[in-house]
């Protein structure tokens, strides 16, 4: 077995947090062409993407 479910859940959460931090940095420097790509990645990554898109000012 690959570990306790809670451990896998926490690992997924930590990985998602790291990815969100990276995407936030990229969003700050993003050009108009990059913004739709970042928005798409956010939507695939987390169900709360719409809130983050507004907060980060990525309205494309």
C-alpha positions in Angstrom: 0.0 0.0 0.0 1.2 3.5 -0.8 0.4 5.0 2.6 -2.5 6.3 4.5 -5.1 8.2 2.6 -4.6 11.3 4.9 -0.9 11.4 4.0 -1.7 11.3 0.3 -4.3 14.0 0.8 -1.8 16.3 2.6 0.8 15.6 -0.1 -1.6 16.7 -2.8 -2.6 19.8 -0.8 1.1 20.8 -0.3 1.9 20.2 -4.0 -1.1 22.3 -5.0 0.0 25.1 -2.7 3.4 25.1 -4.3 2.0 25.2 -7.8 -0.3 28.0 -6.9 2.6 30.0 -5.5 4.5 29.5 -8.8 1.4 30.5 -10.9 0.9 33.6 -8.8 4.4 34.8 -9.5 4.0 34.1 -13.2 0.6 35.9 -13.2 2.2 39.0 -11.8 4.6 39.2 -14.8 2.2 37.8 -17.4 1.7 39.4 -20.7 -1.7 39.4 -22.4 -0.9 36.2 -24.3 0.2 34.4 -21.1 -2.9 35.2 -19.1 -5.3 32.7 -20.8 -2.7 29.9 -20.3 -2.4 30.7 -16.6 -6.2 30.9 -16.2 -6.6 27.5 -17.9 -3.9 25.9 -15.6 -5.6 27.4 -12.6 -9.0 26.0 -13.6 -7.5 22.5 -14.0 -5.7 22.7 -10.7 -8.3 23.9 -8.2 -12.1 24.2 -7.9 -11.6 27.7 -6.4 -10.0 29.0 -9.5 -12.6 31.8 -10.2 -11.8 33.4 -6.9 -8.1 33.3 -7.5 -8.5 34.7 -11.1 -10.4 37.7 -9.7 -7.9 38.2 -6.8 -4.9 38.0 -9.1 -6.5 40.3 -11.7 -6.3 37.8 -14.5 -9.6 38.7 -16.2 -8.8 38.0 -19.8 
